[in-house]
Amino acid sequence: MENSDAIINKSLGLNISNTTNMFLSAPSSATVISMFVCGVLGNLLAIFVLVRTSKRHKWKNFYRLVGALSITDLFGILASTPLVLVNYLNNFKWVGGQATCDYFAFILIFAGLTTIFFISFMSLERFLAVCCPYFYKRNISEQRVNIITALLYLLSITIATLPILGFGENVNHFPGSWCFFNFYGQSTLQYIYSYLYASTGIALIFMTATFNIILIVTLAKEIRRKDLQERKCSVNSASSRRRRRNDIYLMVFLSAILIVFGICYSPLMVRMFRKMFDYVVQKMFS
C-alpha cells in the first residue's frame, strides 16, 4: 500500500519523507486520546441535552438535525479513533493493509461530508424559518426534512465509496496513523475526485457563511426592534424575555458554528485546490 510521501516522490521527483519529518512531528498519543474523549463526551452531552429538553423543543426540524449531526459525529469518532491508536502503538506502521485503509478513509470522508451537509442544511432551514416564514410553513414539513436528511446520508455514502470503487484512491498519510483519499491527483480520476470533494466543501462553506451572516443580522435587528417596542409600551412579559433569550442563543450557536466550521474545513479545502493548481502548472510546463 502506497503512502502519500511515496506518491509525491514519484510525481515530483523529490524526497519528501525526510523533509516532512524534519519540519513536522506527529501529535502524541495523549493528544489523540484527549481529542477522542472530548469528542465523545461533547457529542454525548449534546444528545443528552436534546433528549432532556425534548418536551420544550418537541423535536422540531432544527433540533432533529442537531441530533442527527451529533450522532453522526459520535459514530465517526468511535469508528475511526481506535484504529489511529492501534497505529500509534505500532510505531506508525499501518495495520491491516489496503482494506483497513479503505475503511478508515470511508469513515472520514462519510463523517466529514455528512457534517458539512448537515451544518449547511441547518443554516438553510433556519434561514427559511426566520427570513421566509410563509414559505417555510407551507413547504418545509417534518417528512420533507426526513427525506432530505436520508438523501444527504446516501450522498455522503456514495461519495465516500467512490475511491474504493476506483474513482480516486485511498492512501496512507503522514505520520502513518490515518488514511484519506489521494488529493495529490496523479491520474485524471484522482484529479476529478479531489476537485469534486474540494469544490463541494468550499461551496457549502460559502453558502453556510452567507446564510448565517444574514440570519445573525436579521435576528439582531429583530431583538433591537422588540426591545424598542417593549420600552415604548413598558411591557416586558415572560414570553417576550424567553423569545429574546432564544434568539440570542440561536445567534451565539450560529456564530460558533460559522467560526468552527470555517477554521476546521477551509484549510483542507484550500490545500486541495493548491495541490491541484500546482499539479496542473507542473503538467503544463513539464
Summary of the structure (lengths in Angstrom):
residues: 286
radius of gyration: 22.4
end to end distance: 27.7
largest distance: 75.1
contacts: 851
relative contact order: 0.10
helix: 80%
strand: 3%
